[in-house]
Amino acid sequence: MKFAPLRYLALSSLLVLPLAGQAAERLNVLCAADNDWCELMRNAFEKESHVEVSMVRKSSGEIFAQLRAEANNPKTDIWWAGTGDPHLQAAAEGLTEVYKSPLLPKLQPWSQKQAENAGYRTVGVYAGLLGIGYNAELLKRKGVPAPKCWKDLLNPAYKGEVQMPNPNSSGTAYTMIATLAQLQGENEAFDYMKKLNDNVSQYTKSGSAPAKAAARGETGIGISFQHDLLKEAMAGFPVEVVSPCEGTGYEVGSMSIVKGAKNMESAKRFYEFALRADVQSLGAKSGSLQVPSNKEAAIPPKAPRLETVKTINYDFAKYGSNDTRKRLLKRWDDEIFSLPR
């Protein structure tokens, strides 16, 4: 048996040990977009950066609650997507990191305003309109009219036919409460939701669930973001999308680096990656129909545009504040969720 000379063994150990001691770059992401888009972003970033990404999909409200619970020992590095109000609330609580991207001047004004409102602890990555979706075949079969306005949803013919998300877990539902409060006045909005409760069959955990339920005929009407409803229509389901005649609100889907992130440099790399025009243009490949925040990104042809719909002058600063959110959620729990259905 032949043995390698000792000098070669010593040299090889010098070459191997540093490599063995190097830890692979990692990134922990919480994603509040649809699974397809979350996976697309993870795979594209891993391929380009060679950073190992652990990504979990949750609703915005769930992510906000998790960041609060883990504030003293963060297990997440970056929160990507989801309605902007919880991002603003996390910023107000100091749960996210101040970071000003060099790409800010290339972003839409609503995206830059989101960053300013948060003291640059978050930034807008897309915009999406709130809407009403209905299953045309189901409503026709039941002989009930299609809704065109928020007020139409109170029609007794829709009893048990409406689904909307629960605002405790869903940013979509919180956007709806804030929209109605700005359209009607807060007390009037809660009176409206008390009446609407008579027609609600389920308050879902996620914002996209009512869109999926309406698409599959599990409910006649779903309140969701229009891009989630249109995604079901484009998949061949008989879903029609309505921008309520009184006007509607919209979200600024956002992104935030977690305060005390253990993989801070990787988080910043992902942040810059997610703001690039070419990366935002990829969203359409996963069927996502939100309007990108980068001015140079391609807008999906069927994406609902803010400029073509009657929208409210959404007060993101007020309804993104933690005090307002806590008060509205408690009031919703006390006055709406406690009602029989």
N, C-alpha and C positions, 0 to 999 in steps of 0.2 A: 504494500500500500504506500502511495506517495503522499507526502504532506506539502502544502504550500509553504514557502519560506516565511518566517515570522515577520519580515519587513513588509510583505504583501498583505498579510493579515492585519497588521497594524494600520496600514494605509486604507484598506477597505473599511475598517471600523471607523476611521475618521470621516470617511465619505458618507457612511450610512447613518451614524448617530445624529447629526444635525437634521437630516431629513426626517428621521423617525420622531424627533422632538418637535417638529413643526406641526402646529394644529391647523387643520383646514379652516378657511374662512367660512363663517356661518352667518345666517340671518333668520330671525324669527319674525314672521309677518302675520298679522291678523287682517283678514280681508273681508269686506262687507259688500262686495259685488256678487254677481251670480257665479256659481262654481266654475263655469266654462271660462269666464274672464279671469278669475283668480288663477286658474291653472295655466292659462296662456301667459299671464304675467310672470308667474313663477318659472315656467319652463324657458321663456325668452331671456329672463335675467340670469338664470343659471347658465344657460348656453353662452351668453356673452361675457359674463363676469367670472365664471367658474366658482362662484360662491354657492355653498350648499344652503338651500332655502327650505325652511320648515314653515309651511303656510296652513293656517286654519281658517275656515270660513264661518263667520258668525254675523248675526244682525248687529246694527250699530249700537243699539241700546245694550246688548249683551257685552259688546267690546268695551263700551264706556264703563260698565259695571266691573268688568274684569280688571281694567287699568286702575280703577279706584281701589279694588281689593289687593292688588299687587304693588301699590305705590311704593312701599318700603323695600320691595325686592322684585323689580320688574323682570318678567320672563319674556316680554315682547320687545322688539326693537322698533318696529314701525307698524302703523295702522294705515292701511290703504283702502280708500273708497268708503262708501256709506254717506248718509246725509250729513250735511255740514254742521247742523245745530249741535249734535253731541261732540263733534270735534271742537267747536267753540267753547262748549262747557268744560271739556277736558283741559283746554288751554287756560280757562279762567281759574281752574283748580291747580294749575301748575303741574299737570300730569304729563305735559308734552314739552318738547325742547324748542327753544328759539332757534330758527334757522332761516336765513334769507338766501334763496337760490339765485345764482347768476342768470337763470332763465326767466325770472319774474317779469322783466320788460316784454317778453314774448307771449305773455299770458293775457287772456281776455280780462277786461275791466272787472267783471264780477269775481274772477278768480283772485285778482290782486286785492280787491276790496275785502275778500274773505281773509286773506293773509293779514291785512292791516287791522281788521276787527279783532284778530286773535293775537296781536302783538307779534306776528310772524311765528306763531307756534303751530300754524296749520296753513294749508294752501288749497285752493280749488283745483280739482283735476277734471271735473266734468259738470255739466248741468243737466237736469231732468225735470220735466213737467209732471205735476200731479194730475191724475185724471180718473175717469170712471170707465170701466169696461163691462160689456155685457155679452152674453152668449145669444146671438141673434136667433139661432135655431130653437133654443130652449124657450125664449120669451115668446116667439111666434107660436110655438106648440101650446103654450099656456094661455095664449091670447091676451098678453099684457103689453102695453106700449113700451117703446124703448126710452130710456131716460136721456134728457138733454141738459139738465141743470141739477145743481145740488138739491133744490127744493123738490124735484121730481122723486128723489129717493124716499120721500115720506109717504108716497102713494101706498095705501093699504094693500094694493095688489101685489106688492113686493114682499109681503110678510114671509120671513124665512128664506128670502132669496138674495140677501146682501151679505157679503163678507168684507170685513176690513181688518187691518192689523191691530194689534195691541200696542199702544204707545210706550208701554214699559219696556218692551223688547225691540220695537220697530221704529226706526227713524222716519219711515214713510208715514206712519200714523201720527207721529208728533208733528210732522209737516202739515198733515191734514187739520189737526186741532189748531195750530198756529194760523193756518190759512183761513179757517172759518172764523176765528176770533178777529182777524183783521178785516174780513169781509163784512161780518155781521155785528161785531161787538162781542166781547167775551161772554156776557150773560146770555145774549141771544144765541150764541154758538152752542152753549151748553144746553139751552132749551131745545135747540135743533137736534143735538145728539141724543137727548133723552127720547125724543120722538123717533129718531132713526133707530134706536135700540130695539123698538118693536119689530123692525124688519130684519135685524141682524141675526143670522144663524150662528155665526162664529167670529170671535176676535182672534185672528191667527198670530202665530209667533213671529213670522217674517213678513216683510212688506211685499214680497213677490208671490206669496202663497195665494192671495185672493185672485191674482191674475191666472195662476195655474188652475185654480178651482173653477173659475168661470170658463176657461178654455175646455176643460174636460166635462162640463155640464154638471159639476157637483154643486154649483150655485149659479143663479141667473146673472148676478151683478157682483163685480169685484172692484174695490177702491184700491188703486195702486199707482205707481208711477207709469206714465204712458209708455216709456220704453220697454217696461216689463210686459205690458199688455200687447204692444205691437210685436214683441218677440214671439208671443203665442200665436198671433194672427199670421205672422210670416211662416210659422211652422205648419200652417194649414188648418188651424182650429177656427171655428166660426165666431171669432171675437171682434167686436166693433169697439172703437175707442172714441171717447167723448171728452172734449174740453168743456167743462161746465159753463153754461151761458153767463153766469154771474161773474165769472173770472176764476182763476185758479192760482195756486202757489207753485213754487218750484224749489228744488234742492240745488245746492252747490256741493256735489260730492267732493270730499276732501281727503287730505293725506297729512299725517302727523308723525313726527319722530317722538318716541316715548322718552320721557325724562329718565336719565340714568340707564339708557339702553346699553347692554353689555357688548353689543357689536355695533358701536356708533359709526365707525367708518363705512362698514357695509350698509348701514341704514342710510347714510348720506349718498352712497353710490346708487342705491335703489331709488331714492328721492329724485335725484337728477335724471336717472333712467326713466322714471315714470312721467316726468314733465316734458320729455323730448317729443317733438312732433311726430317722428316716425314711430315711436312706441305707442303714443296715443292713437295713431291711425290704425294700429293693430286690433283695437277693440272690436271693430266691425267683423273681424274674422271669427269672433266668438259669438256673433249675433247681438252684440251690445249696440244700443242705439242712442246712447247719451251723446250730448254735444261736447267735444273735447275742449279743454281749457287753453291749449296752445293754439294761437291764432293760425299757425301754419299747418296744423294737423288736418287731415281729411275728415270731413263730417259725413257720417253715413247718409246716403241719399234719402232714406226713409225716417231719419231722426226727426222727432218733433222739435221745431224751432221756437224759441222764446218770442221772437219778433213776429211770428204769425198767429199767436194765440193771445187772448185777453188774459193778462196776468195782473196780479196785485203787486203793489210796491212792497215787497216782502221786507220786513224789518228784521234782518238777520242779527243785528246787535242786540235787540230786545229779546227775541225769541231764542237766541243762542245763549242767553245768560242762564247761569245755573239756578238763580233764584226763580226766574220765570218758569223754567222747566219743572223744578220741584213742585211749585205751586200748581201748575196746570196738571201735572201727572197725579198729584194727590186729589185734586178736584175731580179728575176723570175717574179715578178709582172710587171715590166716595159717592159721586153723583150718577155715574154711567155704568161702570163695570159691576156695581153692586145690584143693579136692577135685574129683575127676572127676565128670561128670554124664552 
